Amino acid sequence: MTRPEYAAAEVCCLGKDKLSTMNLARGIAKRMSKVREKAITAYKCPHCDAYHVGEDNRKGRLHGKPRT
């Protein structure tokens, strides 16, 4: 059985809130970062063209900016 290179768009967005603007997504990400004490970031989804928030896996970053 071969593994598909890319997952279907529906699977990638399953369970995620579709936000209408980047500013809204950034505000939510900032609040979530404070509550969870983890770096959460906003991004534009290449599959649905909406905005989502999720954990920022880049080390040393919070709210998309370097930690100080």
SVG drawing of the C-alpha trace seen along z (x, -y; Angstrom):
<svg xmlns="http://www.w3.org/2000/svg" viewBox="-15 -42 30 44">
<polyline fill="none" stroke="black" stroke-width="0.4" points="0.0,0.0 1.4,-3.4 1.1,-6.5 -0.4,-9.6 1.9,-12.5 -0.7,-15.0 -3.8,-14.6 -7.1,-15.7 -8.1,-19.3 -11.1,-18.2 -8.8,-16.1 -6.3,-18.9 -9.0,-21.3 -11.1,-18.8 -11.8,-20.0 -10.2,-23.4 -12.1,-26.7 -12.2,-28.6 -11.5,-32.3 -12.3,-35.1 -9.3,-37.4 -5.7,-37.2 -6.2,-39.9 -8.9,-37.8 -6.7,-34.7 -3.7,-36.5 -5.7,-37.9 -7.0,-34.4 -3.5,-33.0 -2.1,-35.6 -4.7,-34.9 -4.3,-31.1 -0.5,-31.5 -0.9,-33.3 -3.4,-30.7 -1.5,-27.6 1.9,-29.1 2.9,-27.7 3.6,-29.4 0.4,-29.5 0.5,-31.0 -2.0,-32.1 -1.7,-31.0 -3.5,-31.0 -4.6,-27.6 -3.5,-26.6 -6.4,-24.2 -9.5,-26.2 -8.1,-29.8 -9.4,-30.5 -7.2,-31.3 -6.4,-28.8 -4.5,-28.8 -2.1,-26.1 1.0,-25.4 4.1,-27.1 6.7,-24.4 9.6,-26.8 11.6,-27.0 12.1,-30.2 9.1,-32.0 5.9,-33.4 3.1,-35.1 5.3,-34.9 8.0,-37.1 11.3,-36.1 11.1,-35.6 13.0,-38.0"/>
</svg>
